[in-house]
Amino acid sequence: MTEVTYLEAIRQGLWEEMERDERVFLLGEDIGAYGGAFKVTEGFLKQFGDDRVIDTPISETAIVGAAAGAAHMGLRPVCEMQFMDFLSCAYSMLTNYVATARYRAGGLPTPLVIRGPVGGYVRGGPFHSQMPEAAYLHTPGLKIVCPATARDAKGLIKSAIRDEDPVLFFEHKYLYRRVRESLPEQEEILTPLGEARCAREGTDMCIITWSAMVFHALEAAEQLEREDGLSVEVLDLRTLLPMDDAAIDRTVKKTNRVLIAHEDTRTGGVAGEITARINERCFEYLDAPVRRVAALDVPLPFAPPLEDYVLPQTADLVRASRWLAAY
């Protein structure tokens, strides 16, 4: 067993897949000699050469379009966005072409991964700190992955590369070097897309979440058990598309009270979709209304106190959980 960071786990997953399958190649801005904005691909150019580690112009549309063409021809491209905020520059290419290629062209394969950093809590301001998952949740044909742990980061990037559909892989930058985990050196780790993980067992209520919010949820659950005697389950969705409806149903039927927490803004956020699904399938099991904790509907500020105010904190989850328990 070797202790690795969340970032190193992603590096390992990419490296192993490039060694395993010569069709896998990387493209993105400054990923070669520089190793990318966060050094995820440092050393890849020397190992795999410039025909498999390709520096691109600063054009997200060109990156995604080139990857789509390569995928159609049988390759397995992995695109790096320096920050996933800027994936919106390629929104038309991604949603109107990549996501629909299989449907419009008789099963035309488009197995590509678009990966990069997301999220706040790092004082990055409004242009480098977004959690953009909701912008793409409405697009049939895409898959969306949001790992929280080092093991899942490695297992899910490997599964994403092997998947036959285009996958958006959101890596939370706050976790890059803060989260560490011991992983086996010889065992291959493959985490299936579309399967949630129970991060903490509980009976009194559940918190459904993903990415860095998993750790806020775990902190809140521990505080609630210590101070209020509440047993709180935490469900880490890991994959938003496809969403693990069966796991959501199980935790709702088990705990009867539900809090959904995400870092993205409240209006139009994924929590609204999950709430609707719970109401459709599990309404009779609820002992209280489903509650949401999310970021305020404003651009993320630069100032640290304002960022902390806008983004959901552990204390916000504790307050909402206590309201649910008392309902």
N, C-alpha and C positions, 0 to 999 in steps of 0.2 A: 504494500500500500504506500502511495506517495501523496502527500498533501499538495494540492494545487488550488490556485485561485479560480474564480469564475472565468476570468479572461484566459488563463492558461488552459482550462478545460475546453474552451472553444477552439483555441489553437490546436490542441491535441486532436480534437474531432476533425478539423479541417485537414490537418497533416495526415491522419490515418486514412481519410477518404481519398486524398490525392495519391497516397502510396497504393491504395487498394485498386483504384480505378483511374486509368490514364485519361479517361474522358473528362474528369473533373478538372476545371481550371478556374482561376480567380481573375477578376477584373474590378478596377476601381481607382479612385484618385489617390496617388502617392502610396500605393500598397507595396510597391517593389522595393527599391533601395531604402526608402524611408520606413517601410513596415506598417503604413497606415497611421491615422491620427492617434490611435491608442496602442500601436505596436502589436496588434493582434497577428499580423502577417510578417513580423520581423523574422528574417532568415529564410523565408519561403523562396525568394528569388534565387538565392544561391543554391538551394537544394533542388528546385524544380525547373529553373530556367525561365527566360523571358517569354517563351511561347505559352507558358501555363500560369504565369503571374504577370498580368498585363496592366501597366499604368495607362489610365485613360485621360482624356480632356475633362475639364470641369463641366460636365453635361450629364445630368442624371437621366435625361431622355435618351441620350446616345448610349449610355451604359446599359440601360434596360433593353433598348431596342437591339443592340448588338448581342446581348445575352439571349434574347428571344430567337434571333436568327441562328445562333450557335446551337441552341437547344433543339430547334427544328431539325438540324442536321445531325443529331445524335450525340452531341456533347452535353456536359452537365456543368453549366456555368454557375459560379457563386459570385454575386456582385456585392461589393462593400459600398455602403453609403457612409460618408464621413460622419454625418448625423442624419438620423432617419427623418428629422424635420424636413429635409430637402427632398425626400422621396416624392413630395407633392409636385415637384417640378416635372416628374415623369408620370403624373397621375393619368393623363390621357393614354399614354403608351401602355401603362400597366393595366388599367381598367377596361379600356376599349379594345385593346389588342391582345395582350398577354393572357389575361384572365378568360378571354372568350375564344382563343385560337382553337382549342380542342372542339368546341361546340360548332364553330363556323366552318371548320375545314376537315370534317370527317375524322376526328380523332387525332389531329396533328399534335404530336407530343411537344410539350413545352416544360421540361423538367429543369427549372432554375430556382435558385435561392437568392433572395435579396436580404442581406444581413447588415446590421449596424446598430449604433448606440441610440438609446432613447432615455427619456426620463429626467427628472429634476433631483432636488436635494443636493446639488453640487454647485449651485450659484452660477449656472450657465446662462441665465436670462432667457428671454422669450424666443430666441432663434435656435437654441441648442438644447432645449429641455422638454420638448413636447412628448406626450404619450399618444401617438396618432392612430392607435388601433381602431377606434370607432370610424375613422374616415374610410377604412377599407373593409370593415365588417359586412357592409351591404353589397359587396361585389362577389357574385357567384363565380366560382372557378379559382379563387385564391384560398390559400391556407395561411393561418396566422398563428405564430408560436411566440410565447412569452415566458421563457424559463426563469426560475427563481434561484435554483441551486446549481452548484458546479456540476454535479452529476447529471442533472437534467440538461444543463447547457451543452454538455458534451454529447449525451445520448440523443438529444433532439436535433442538434446540428447534423449529426450523422444520418439520422432518419430523414431529415429534410432534404439532404443531398440525394438520397436514394429514392425519394418520392417522385411520382410521375407528374405531379402538378406543381405550379409555381407557389413558392412558400415565402412569406414575409417572416423574417426571423428577428425579433426585437430583443436586443441585448441591453439590459439596464446598466448604464454607465456607473451608477452609484455602487453596483455590486461587483464591478470588474475586479477590484483588488481588495475589497473588504470581505467578501465571502470566500471561505476556504473549506475544502473538504478532502478527505483521504479517499483516493480512488485506486482500484486495483490496477496494477501495471500490465498484467497479462490478459485479463478478462475484457472482452469487447462489450462496450456499453451501447445499447440501442434502446431508446425510449420511444414507444409508439406515439405517433401523432394522434390527437383526439382522445387521449385518456388522462383524466384528472388524477391528482394525488392527494390523499388525505394526509395533510401535514401535521395534524393533531386531532386525536379522538376527543369527542365530547358528547354530552347528552342534553344539555339545557338550551343551547342555541348554536347556530353555525355562522361563521364568517366565510363568505365565498370571495375569493380574490385571486390575484396572479402577480407575477413579476415582483418588484421590490416591496409591494404592499403586503406580501406574504409575511415578511419579517415584522412589520408593524402589527399585523393581525396576531402573530404568535406572541409578541410582547403584550398586546392587549389581553389576550387569553390568559396568559400567566398572571397578569395583574388582577384580572377579574376573579380568577380562582383563589388567589392569595387574599384579596381584600373583601370579596363578596361571596365566596364559596360557589361560584358558578363554574360549570363544566362546559367549556366552549370548544366546539369543533372548528377546525380551519381546513377548508378545501381549496387547494391550489389547482386552478383549472389547467395551467400549463399551456394548453392550446385553446384559442378562442374560435378558430375555424379549422376543423369541425369542433363543435362544442360538445362536451361529454354530458348530455342530458341525463343519462342514467345515473351518473355520479351525483349530479345536482338533485335529482329526485330522491336518491337514497338519503342524502344528508338532510333534506327538508323533512322527509317522513320520519326520520330518526329524532330530529331536534325540535321541529315545529316552530322555531323562530329563526329568522334569516336576516343577516346584515350582509350587504354587498358593498365591497370597498374597492375603489380603483383610483388611480392617480390622475387619470384624464378628467377633463371638465365634466360637470354634472349633466348639463343639457345635451341630450343626444348620445350620452355615454353608453357603454356596453351594459351597465347595470340596469338600464331601462329594458333592454332586450331580455336579460336574464329574469327580471321581475315578471315580465309578460309570460315567459315560458312557465315559470313557477305557478302563476295564477291560472294558466290554462290546464296544467297537469296535476297540481298538488294543492289547490286552494283549500280543500277540505281538511288538509293536514296542518294548516297554519293557525297558530294561537295568537298571532299578532300580525299587523301589516308588515310587509317587507320594507326594510329601511335601506337607504343608500348613504354612504360616505364617499365624497369625491372632492376634487378640486373646485374652487370657485370658478365661475364663468368669466374669467379675465385672462389676458396674456400673463405669462409668468414673469414676475418682476426680477430685477437684478438684486435689489437690496435684500440681504439675508433675512431680516425680520419680516419683510413683506412676503418673501418666498415661503417662509414657514407658516405665515398666516393663510396663504392661498392654498398650499398643498395639504392634503390630509395627514394628520399626525396620529400617533398612538393614542393620545388623550381624546381625540375626536372619536376613535373607535370605541374607547371605553365608555364615553358618555352615551353614544348611540346604543351600545350593548346594554347598558343599565336601563335605558328607556324601554328597550324590548323586553328585558327580564321583568320589568315592573308592570308591563301592559296587562 
